[in-house]
Amino acid sequence: MTTEKPNFKKSLSLLDATMLVVGSMIGSGIFIVTADIVRNTGSVGWMMIVWVLSGIMTLIAAITYGELSAMFPKAGGQYVYLREAYNPLVSFVFGWTFFAVIQTATIAAVGVAFAKFTAYLFPILDEDVILLTIGGLKISSAQMLSIAVILLLTFINTCGVNAGKWVQTSVTLVKLLSLSLLVLFGFLAFKHEIWNQNWFSQNTWTLRKLNVDGSFENYTSFAAFGALSAAMVGALFSSDSWHSSSAVAGEIKNPKRNIGLSLALGTIIVTIIYLLTNLMYSSVLDLNAMVNAPKDRVAMSVAQEIFGPVGITILAVMIMISTFGCNNGLIMAGARVYYSMAEDGLFFKKAKGLNKYSVPSYALWIQGFVSALWCLSGKYGDLLDMITCVVVVFYVLAIYGVIRLRRLKPDLERPYKAFGYPVLPVLYIFMGIAFIVSLVLFKPTYSILGAIITLLGIPIYYIIKSKKND
């Protein structure tokens, strides 16, 4: 008697898929990165332009991905799209980078962010509290908490997609409610003097550098381009993981319709929330208060202005909820990419197996293990800067893949065709290339190191292929 191989269960509704997108996008970035954006732009006008441009890029990518997701409604998302549009080498290099840094280091960074804000409530969990020293490696209580949370969420997701979706949908709804209330109370604490100073001064739309001492420096035209790109790194990072629902396509009901719709709805919701949040910041804090916020935590300074001393506690709880839900989404989606790679014989063989709950438990645990190592390394933040450029490269490739497939395989069934084609996909490609070029010019160290990590995937691919052929 043979036992039937477990298959993915179609358990995720449109709401679940949308909450996966929203929850994976909103982590700790929206509470922090505005400080660096204001340093690079020197005005609230340009601060908002950065968030608008980031939102436009993300939304164009999401609605264009809708065509790919309807054509290839399979687990793995972007990995599958790159394989179908190009070849297994391109998709493997993406999958390698995704596993080595993009997803695992992001999970680690979000986990440590959870721990840092938990330390506001329980100081013993602060990153400065060292529990163990092994040679030159110092392990803090914050790192141990982050690892514990990652392993807990990994375990929950091994118990079936219903367990993961329950956490994701409920936590994300609480997160959206909390952020909406923060925005509402922020506007109720509206300060006319601050608003007028930020929005009706002669420099509201002047792009310039703002130093922490309050002085300004004008940019040359060339430097202004670099500063704008540097500012967008934070905004784009805060908007990343918008494609999460495409990775779990095998578990979404009516995937040809609901994946693309969840991508569009999720990015629209997050973009609106981000724009309103930053408008609210500008109604409570002036530019100097934003750039001098302790540890760049602009939202903390805002919460103190709104709620007084208890504001720190309120916001710490909000960010704990936000990062917890964000990591659950990242963990759920990431494992399905490795599952697809294993199906192609390009990852650990066990990763293509589903457990009795019909989820890729081995892929989940190996992702959790690597993420835990990044938590201990303390280098995840640097690596995230390094791969920002690479992430956009793969997005550009996937978006161009829509154009490429239209030309090479015109007869493929396309239940949904990208809105605004070919204008919007081409616009994204140009914006993405401009962003990539500017990072290469103005942050060459990060870009080169990111490229090295990515290109390591090429020899690894051929080593794996040679072993398969032996």
C-alpha positions as CSV (number, residue, x, y, z in Angstrom):
1,M,0.0,0.0,0.0
2,T,1.4,3.4,-1.0
3,T,0.8,6.6,0.9
4,E,-0.3,9.6,-1.1
5,K,2.2,12.4,-1.2
6,P,0.9,15.5,0.7
7,N,-0.1,18.5,-1.5
8,F,-0.5,22.1,-0.6
9,K,-4.0,23.0,0.7
10,K,-5.9,25.8,-0.8
11,S,-6.6,27.5,2.5
12,L,-5.8,31.2,2.0
13,S,-8.7,33.6,1.0
14,L,-8.3,36.9,-0.7
15,L,-8.3,38.6,2.8
16,D,-5.6,36.2,4.0
17,A,-3.4,36.8,0.9
18,T,-3.9,40.6,1.2
19,M,-3.0,40.6,4.9
20,L,0.1,38.5,4.1
21,V,1.2,41.3,1.7
22,V,0.4,44.1,4.1
23,G,1.8,42.3,7.1
24,S,5.1,41.4,5.3
25,M,5.5,45.0,4.1
26,I,4.9,46.8,7.4
27,G,7.7,46.1,9.8
28,S,9.7,48.6,11.7
29,G,10.8,50.8,8.7
30,I,8.0,53.2,8.7
31,F,8.8,54.1,12.3
32,I,12.5,54.7,11.7
33,V,13.6,55.5,8.1
34,T,12.0,58.9,7.8
35,A,14.9,60.4,9.8
36,D,17.4,59.4,7.2
37,I,15.1,60.5,4.4
38,V,14.9,64.0,5.9
39,R,18.7,64.2,6.3
40,N,19.1,63.5,2.6
41,T,16.3,65.7,1.3
42,G,16.2,68.6,3.8
43,S,12.5,69.3,3.4
44,V,9.1,67.8,4.0
45,G,8.2,68.4,0.3
46,W,11.0,66.1,-0.9
47,M,10.4,63.7,2.0
48,M,6.9,63.1,0.6
49,I,8.2,62.9,-2.9
50,V,10.5,60.1,-1.9
51,W,7.5,58.2,-0.3
52,V,5.3,58.9,-3.4
53,L,8.0,57.6,-5.8
54,S,8.5,54.5,-3.7
55,G,4.8,53.9,-3.6
56,I,4.5,54.4,-7.4
57,M,7.3,52.0,-8.1
58,T,5.9,49.4,-5.7
59,L,2.4,49.6,-7.0
60,I,3.5,49.4,-10.7
61,A,5.6,46.3,-9.8
62,A,2.6,44.7,-8.0
63,I,0.1,45.2,-10.7
64,T,2.6,44.0,-13.3
65,Y,3.3,40.9,-11.2
66,G,-0.4,40.2,-11.4
67,E,0.1,39.0,-15.0
68,L,2.9,36.7,-14.0
69,S,1.0,35.3,-11.0
70,A,-2.0,34.6,-13.1
71,M,0.1,32.8,-15.7
72,F,2.1,30.8,-13.2
73,P,0.1,30.3,-10.0
74,K,2.7,28.1,-8.4
75,A,4.5,28.1,-5.1
76,G,7.8,30.1,-5.4
77,G,6.6,33.4,-6.8
78,Q,9.4,35.4,-8.2
79,Y,11.7,32.4,-8.5
80,V,9.2,30.7,-10.8
81,Y,8.6,33.9,-12.8
82,L,12.4,34.4,-13.5
83,R,12.7,30.7,-14.5
84,E,9.9,30.9,-16.9
85,A,10.9,34.2,-18.4
86,Y,14.6,33.5,-18.7
87,N,16.3,30.2,-17.6
88,P,17.1,28.2,-14.5
89,L,20.5,30.0,-14.0
90,V,18.8,33.4,-13.5
91,S,16.1,32.0,-11.2
92,F,18.8,30.1,-9.2
93,V,20.9,33.1,-8.7
94,F,17.9,34.9,-7.4
95,G,17.0,32.0,-5.1
96,W,20.6,31.7,-3.8
97,T,20.6,35.4,-3.0
98,F,17.2,35.2,-1.5
99,F,18.2,32.3,0.8
100,A,21.7,33.6,1.6
101,V,20.8,37.2,2.4
102,I,17.6,38.8,1.2
103,Q,15.0,36.8,3.1
104,T,17.1,35.4,6.0
105,A,18.9,38.6,6.9
106,T,15.6,40.5,6.7
107,I,14.0,38.0,9.0
108,A,17.0,38.5,11.4
109,A,16.8,42.3,11.2
110,V,13.0,42.3,11.9
111,G,13.5,39.8,14.7
112,V,16.2,42.0,16.4
113,A,13.9,45.1,15.9
114,F,11.2,43.2,17.8
115,A,13.7,42.6,20.6
116,K,15.0,46.2,20.7
117,F,11.5,47.6,21.2
118,T,10.6,44.9,23.7
119,A,13.5,46.2,25.7
120,Y,11.6,49.4,26.2
121,L,9.2,47.4,28.4
122,F,11.8,44.9,29.8
123,P,15.3,46.5,29.9
124,I,16.9,43.2,30.7
125,L,16.3,42.3,27.0
126,D,18.3,45.2,25.7
127,E,21.0,44.6,23.1
128,D,23.6,46.0,25.5
129,V,22.9,43.2,28.0
130,I,25.5,40.6,27.1
131,L,24.7,37.1,28.1
132,L,27.6,35.2,26.7
133,T,31.0,36.0,25.2
134,I,32.7,33.4,22.9
135,G,36.0,34.7,21.7
136,G,35.2,38.0,19.9
137,L,31.5,37.1,19.6
138,K,29.2,38.8,22.1
139,I,25.7,37.4,22.4
140,S,23.1,39.8,23.8
141,S,19.7,39.1,25.3
142,A,18.1,41.0,22.4
143,Q,19.8,38.5,19.9
144,M,18.6,35.5,21.9
145,L,15.0,36.9,22.1
146,S,15.0,37.5,18.3
147,I,16.1,33.9,17.7
148,A,13.4,32.6,20.1
149,V,10.7,34.6,18.2
150,I,12.0,33.4,14.8
151,L,12.0,29.8,16.0
152,L,8.5,30.2,17.6
153,L,7.1,31.6,14.3
154,T,8.8,28.9,12.3
155,F,7.3,26.2,14.6
156,I,3.8,27.8,14.2
157,N,4.1,27.7,10.4
158,T,5.2,24.0,10.5
159,C,1.8,23.3,12.1
160,G,0.0,24.1,8.8
161,V,-0.9,27.0,6.7
162,N,-4.1,27.6,8.8
163,A,-1.9,28.3,11.8
164,G,0.3,30.7,9.9
165,K,-2.6,32.5,8.3
166,W,-4.4,32.9,11.6
167,V,-1.4,34.6,13.1
168,Q,-0.8,36.7,10.0
169,T,-4.4,37.9,9.4
170,S,-5.2,38.7,13.0
171,V,-1.9,40.4,13.8
172,T,-2.0,42.4,10.6
173,L,-5.5,43.7,11.3
174,V,-4.4,44.8,14.8
175,K,-1.4,46.4,13.2
176,L,-3.5,48.4,10.7
177,L,-5.9,49.5,13.4
178,S,-2.9,50.6,15.6
179,L,-1.3,52.6,12.8
180,S,-4.6,54.2,11.8
181,L,-5.2,55.2,15.4
182,L,-1.6,56.6,15.7
183,V,-2.2,58.7,12.5
184,L,-5.6,59.9,13.9
185,F,-4.3,60.9,17.3
186,G,-1.3,62.5,15.5
187,F,-3.5,64.7,13.5
188,L,-5.6,65.5,16.6
189,A,-2.4,66.7,18.2
190,F,-1.8,68.9,15.1
191,K,0.6,71.9,15.7
192,H,-0.2,74.8,13.4
193,E,3.2,76.4,13.9
194,I,5.1,73.3,13.1
195,W,2.9,72.6,10.0
196,N,3.3,76.1,8.7
197,Q,7.0,76.0,9.3
198,N,7.3,72.6,7.4
199,W,4.9,73.2,4.6
200,F,4.7,77.0,3.9
201,S,8.3,78.1,4.2
202,Q,10.3,79.1,1.1
203,N,12.4,75.9,1.3
204,T,9.5,73.4,1.5
205,W,10.4,72.1,-2.0
206,T,14.2,72.7,-1.9
207,L,16.3,69.5,-2.1
208,R,19.3,69.8,0.2
209,K,21.3,68.1,2.9
210,L,20.2,68.6,6.6
211,N,22.9,68.1,9.2
212,V,22.1,67.1,12.8
213,D,23.3,70.5,14.0
214,G,20.4,72.1,12.0
215,S,22.6,73.5,9.2
216,F,21.9,72.9,5.5
217,E,24.2,72.1,2.5
218,N,23.2,72.6,-1.1
219,Y,23.7,69.8,-3.6
220,T,25.1,70.0,-7.1
221,S,22.8,68.5,-9.7
222,F,24.8,65.3,-9.7
223,A,24.9,65.0,-6.0
224,A,21.2,65.7,-5.7
225,F,20.5,62.6,-7.8
226,G,22.6,60.5,-5.5
227,A,20.9,62.0,-2.4
228,L,17.5,61.3,-3.7
229,S,18.5,57.7,-4.4
230,A,20.0,57.3,-1.0
231,A,16.8,58.6,0.5
232,M,14.7,56.1,-1.5
233,V,16.7,53.1,-0.1
234,G,14.9,53.4,3.2
235,A,11.5,53.9,1.6
236,L,11.9,51.0,-0.8
237,F,13.1,48.8,2.0
238,S,10.0,49.7,4.1
239,S,7.9,48.8,1.1
240,D,9.7,45.5,0.3
241,S,8.2,42.0,0.5
242,W,5.1,43.3,-1.4
243,H,5.2,40.1,-3.5
244,S,4.8,37.7,-0.5
245,S,1.4,36.3,-1.6
246,S,2.9,35.2,-4.9
247,A,5.2,32.8,-3.1
248,V,2.3,30.9,-1.5
249,A,0.3,30.6,-4.7
250,G,-0.1,26.9,-4.2
251,E,-2.2,27.6,-1.0
252,I,-4.4,30.5,-2.3
253,K,-8.0,29.9,-3.3
254,N,-8.6,30.9,-6.9
255,P,-4.9,32.0,-7.4
256,K,-5.3,33.2,-11.0
257,R,-7.5,36.0,-9.6
258,N,-6.6,36.4,-6.0
259,I,-2.8,36.6,-6.1
260,G,-2.7,39.7,-8.4
261,L,-5.6,41.3,-6.6
262,S,-4.0,40.8,-3.2
263,L,-0.7,42.3,-4.5
264,A,-2.6,45.4,-5.8
265,L,-4.8,45.8,-2.7
266,G,-1.9,45.2,-0.3
267,T,0.4,47.7,-1.8
268,I,-2.4,50.3,-2.1
269,I,-3.3,50.0,1.6
270,V,0.4,50.2,2.7
271,T,1.2,53.1,0.4
272,I,-1.8,55.1,1.7
273,I,-0.9,54.3,5.4
274,Y,2.8,55.3,4.8
275,L,1.8,58.6,3.1
276,L,-0.6,59.5,5.9
277,T,1.9,58.5,8.6
278,N,4.6,60.8,7.2
279,L,2.1,63.7,6.7
280,M,1.2,63.2,10.4
281,Y,4.9,63.3,11.4
282,S,5.2,66.7,9.6
283,S,2.3,68.0,11.6
284,V,3.9,67.2,14.9
285,L,7.7,67.5,14.5
286,D,9.9,70.0,12.7
287,L,12.8,68.9,10.5
288,N,15.4,69.2,13.3
289,A,13.3,67.0,15.6
290,M,13.0,64.4,12.9
291,V,16.7,64.2,12.2
292,N,17.7,64.3,15.8
293,A,15.2,61.6,17.0
294,P,17.1,59.2,19.3
295,K,18.4,56.3,17.2
296,D,16.3,57.7,14.3
297,R,13.1,56.6,16.0
298,V,10.9,59.4,14.7
299,A,7.7,57.6,15.7
300,M,8.9,57.5,19.3
301,S,9.4,61.2,19.3
302,V,5.9,61.7,17.8
303,A,4.3,59.3,20.3
304,Q,5.9,61.3,23.2
305,E,4.5,64.5,21.7
306,I,1.0,63.0,21.4
307,F,0.7,60.8,24.5
308,G,3.4,62.2,26.8
309,P,5.7,59.7,28.7
310,V,3.3,56.8,28.2
311,G,3.8,57.3,24.4
312,I,7.0,55.3,24.4
313,T,5.2,52.3,25.9
314,I,2.3,52.6,23.4
315,L,4.6,52.7,20.4
316,A,6.9,50.0,21.7
317,V,3.9,47.7,21.9
318,M,2.8,48.8,18.4
319,I,6.2,48.0,16.9
320,M,6.4,44.7,18.7
321,I,3.0,43.7,17.1
322,S,4.2,45.1,13.7
323,T,7.5,43.2,13.6
324,F,6.0,40.0,14.9
325,G,3.4,40.0,12.1
326,C,6.0,41.0,9.6
327,N,8.3,38.2,10.4
328,N,5.5,35.7,10.3
329,G,4.7,36.7,6.7
330,L,8.4,36.6,5.7
331,I,8.9,33.2,7.3
332,M,5.7,31.8,5.6
333,A,6.5,33.1,2.1
334,G,10.3,32.4,2.1
335,A,10.0,28.7,2.7
336,R,7.9,28.2,-0.5
337,V,10.7,29.7,-2.6
338,Y,13.2,27.0,-1.3
339,Y,10.5,24.4,-1.9
340,S,10.3,25.3,-5.6
341,M,14.1,25.4,-5.9
342,A,14.3,21.9,-4.4
343,E,11.6,20.7,-6.9
344,D,14.0,21.8,-9.6
345,G,16.8,19.9,-8.0
346,L,18.6,23.1,-7.1
347,F,18.3,23.1,-3.3
348,F,18.4,20.6,-0.4
349,K,16.4,17.6,-1.5
350,K,14.4,17.4,1.7
351,A,13.2,21.0,1.2
352,K,10.7,19.7,-1.4
353,G,8.9,17.5,1.1
354,L,5.7,18.5,2.8
355,N,4.9,17.4,6.3
356,K,1.6,15.9,7.5
357,Y,0.2,19.4,7.7
358,S,1.0,20.0,4.0
359,V,3.7,22.6,4.5
360,P,7.4,22.5,3.7
361,S,8.7,22.1,7.2
362,Y,12.3,21.3,6.3
363,A,12.5,24.5,4.2
364,L,11.0,26.4,7.1
365,W,13.5,25.1,9.6
366,I,16.6,25.6,7.5
367,Q,15.5,29.2,6.8
368,G,15.0,29.6,10.5
369,F,18.5,28.3,11.2
370,V,20.2,30.6,8.8
371,S,18.2,33.6,10.1
372,A,19.3,32.7,13.6
373,L,22.9,32.8,12.4
374,W,22.4,36.2,11.0
375,C,20.9,37.3,14.4
376,L,24.2,36.2,16.0
377,S,26.4,37.8,13.4
378,G,25.2,41.4,14.0
379,K,26.0,42.1,10.4
380,Y,22.5,41.8,8.9
381,G,22.0,45.6,8.8
382,D,25.1,46.1,6.6
383,L,24.1,43.2,4.3
384,L,20.6,44.7,3.9
385,D,22.3,47.9,2.6
386,M,24.4,45.8,0.2
387,I,21.6,43.8,-1.3
388,T,19.1,46.7,-1.8
389,C,20.6,47.3,-5.2
390,V,20.4,43.6,-6.1
391,V,16.8,43.3,-5.0
392,V,15.8,46.0,-7.4
393,V,17.8,44.3,-10.2
394,F,15.7,41.2,-9.8
395,Y,12.5,43.2,-9.7
396,V,13.5,44.9,-13.0
397,L,14.3,41.5,-14.5
398,A,10.9,40.2,-13.5
399,I,9.1,43.2,-14.8
400,Y,11.0,42.9,-18.1
401,G,10.0,39.3,-18.0
402,V,6.4,40.3,-18.7
403,I,7.5,42.1,-21.9
404,R,9.8,39.2,-22.8
405,L,7.1,36.6,-22.4
406,R,4.6,38.7,-24.4
407,R,7.1,38.6,-27.3
408,L,8.4,35.0,-27.0
409,K,5.3,33.2,-25.8
410,P,2.3,35.2,-27.1
411,D,0.0,32.1,-27.0
412,L,0.4,31.5,-23.2
413,E,-2.9,31.8,-21.3
414,R,-3.0,35.2,-19.6
415,P,-6.1,35.3,-17.3
416,Y,-5.0,38.8,-16.3
417,K,-3.0,41.3,-18.4
418,A,-0.9,44.0,-16.7
419,F,-2.7,47.3,-16.3
420,G,-1.1,50.1,-18.3
421,Y,1.1,47.7,-20.4
422,P,3.6,48.6,-21.8
423,V,3.8,52.1,-20.4
424,L,3.8,51.3,-16.7
425,P,6.2,48.3,-16.9
426,V,8.7,50.4,-19.0
427,L,8.3,53.3,-16.5
428,Y,9.2,50.9,-13.7
429,I,12.2,49.6,-15.6
430,F,13.6,53.1,-16.2
431,M,13.0,54.1,-12.6
432,G,14.6,50.9,-11.4
433,I,17.6,51.3,-13.6
434,A,18.1,54.9,-12.6
435,F,18.0,53.8,-8.9
436,I,20.5,51.0,-9.5
437,V,22.9,53.2,-11.4
438,S,22.8,55.9,-8.8
439,L,23.6,53.4,-6.0
440,V,26.5,52.0,-8.0
441,L,27.8,55.6,-8.4
442,F,27.2,56.9,-4.9
443,K,27.4,53.7,-2.8
444,P,29.9,51.6,-4.7
445,T,31.1,49.6,-1.7
446,Y,27.6,48.4,-0.9
447,S,26.7,47.7,-4.5
448,I,29.9,45.8,-5.3
449,L,29.6,43.6,-2.2
450,G,26.0,42.9,-3.0
451,A,27.0,42.0,-6.5
452,I,29.7,39.6,-5.2
453,I,27.2,37.8,-2.9
454,T,24.8,37.5,-5.9
455,L,27.4,36.4,-8.4
456,L,28.6,33.6,-6.1
457,G,25.4,31.9,-7.1
458,I,26.7,31.3,-10.6
459,P,29.5,28.9,-9.8
460,I,27.3,27.3,-7.1
461,Y,24.7,26.6,-9.8
462,Y,27.2,24.9,-12.1
463,I,28.6,22.8,-9.2
464,I,25.1,21.6,-8.4
465,K,24.4,20.9,-12.0
466,S,27.6,18.9,-12.5
467,K,26.8,16.8,-9.4
468,K,23.3,16.1,-10.8
469,N,24.8,14.9,-14.0
470,D,27.4,12.6,-12.4
